[in-house]
């Protein structure tokens, strides 16, 4: 790369990786502050629907019948 006329074009890959690294560092630095909102959003997204849940089948005291 010694002797390239356009230094900005020859270092394009390095600059791209540096930008990705910087953005990942910013995201990782913000994650502790985003823990609560992300947890609430995740619980809203993953809320089970009524048809997916199985009712708990525990007999009540009056329902026990011995034959």
trRosetta pair geometry for C-beta under 8 A, 3 or more apart (Angstrom, degrees):
i j d omega theta_ij theta_ji phi_ij phi_ji
1 4 5.4 -29 -169 -18 67 124
1 10 5.1 134 -150 175 112 136
4 7 6.1 127 93 -86 109 52
4 9 7.4 -143 168 71 129 94
4 10 4.3 61 129 -48 172 149
6 9 4.2 36 114 17 119 114
6 10 6.5 146 93 -16 69 89
7 10 5.8 -60 -144 41 36 109
7 11 6.2 14 164 -2 70 114
8 11 6.5 -70 -143 48 26 96
8 12 7.2 62 151 -68 58 78
9 12 5.8 -13 -162 -37 37 115
11 14 4.8 -51 -169 44 80 117
11 15 5.7 82 131 -25 89 100
12 15 6.0 -59 -148 38 28 109
12 16 6.3 31 154 -22 64 108
13 16 5.6 -54 -149 34 31 114
13 17 6.5 28 156 -15 65 104
14 17 6.0 -55 -149 38 31 107
14 18 6.3 32 152 -20 64 108
15 18 5.5 -54 -147 36 32 114
15 19 6.5 35 154 -21 65 103
16 19 5.8 -54 -150 33 31 110
16 20 6.6 28 153 -16 64 105
17 20 5.7 -53 -148 37 35 111
17 21 6.2 37 153 -21 67 107
18 21 5.6 -53 -145 37 31 113
18 22 6.3 32 155 -20 64 106
19 22 5.8 -53 -147 35 30 111
19 23 6.4 28 156 -16 64 107
20 23 5.9 -59 -149 38 30 109
20 24 6.3 29 154 -18 65 107
21 24 5.8 -55 -147 36 30 110
21 25 6.4 32 154 -20 64 106
22 25 5.7 -54 -150 34 31 113
22 26 6.6 31 153 -19 64 104
23 26 5.7 -51 -149 34 35 112
23 27 6.4 35 153 -18 65 105
24 27 5.7 -53 -147 37 33 112
24 28 6.3 31 155 -17 66 107
25 28 5.8 -56 -145 39 30 109
25 29 6.3 31 155 -21 64 107
26 29 5.8 -56 -147 35 30 111
26 30 6.5 21 156 -14 64 110
27 30 6.0 -65 -150 40 30 106
27 31 6.8 51 151 -48 64 93
28 31 5.7 -29 -152 -4 36 120
30 33 5.6 -65 -166 46 61 109
30 34 5.7 46 142 -16 87 117
31 34 5.7 -70 -139 47 32 105
31 35 6.8 63 158 -60 65 80
32 35 5.9 -19 -158 -23 35 115
34 37 5.7 -64 -159 52 63 105
34 38 5.2 60 146 -24 89 113
35 38 6.1 -67 -145 42 21 107
35 39 6.2 23 159 -22 63 110
36 39 5.7 -54 -144 34 28 112
36 40 6.5 25 159 -15 63 105
37 40 5.8 -56 -148 38 33 109
37 41 6.2 31 156 -17 67 108
38 41 5.7 -54 -143 39 32 110
38 42 6.1 34 156 -22 66 107
39 42 5.8 -54 -144 36 28 111
39 43 6.4 25 157 -17 63 106
40 43 5.9 -55 -146 36 30 107
40 44 6.5 30 154 -19 63 106
41 44 5.7 -57 -152 36 32 112
41 45 6.3 30 153 -18 66 107
42 45 5.7 -55 -146 38 32 110
42 46 5.9 8 163 1 68 115
43 46 6.2 -64 -133 52 28 96
43 47 6.7 59 156 -63 60 83
44 47 6.0 -22 -156 -22 30 114
48 52 4.6 -124 -171 83 101 125
48 53 5.4 110 124 -57 132 95
49 52 4.9 93 57 4 77 105
49 53 7.5 -152 92 -9 42 88
50 53 6.1 -61 -152 31 35 107
54 57 7.9 -42 151 -24 100 98
59 63 4.4 -140 -168 87 93 118
59 64 5.5 107 133 -70 138 75
60 63 4.6 89 53 0 78 111
60 64 8.0 -135 87 -23 45 77
61 64 6.8 -45 -168 3 32 109
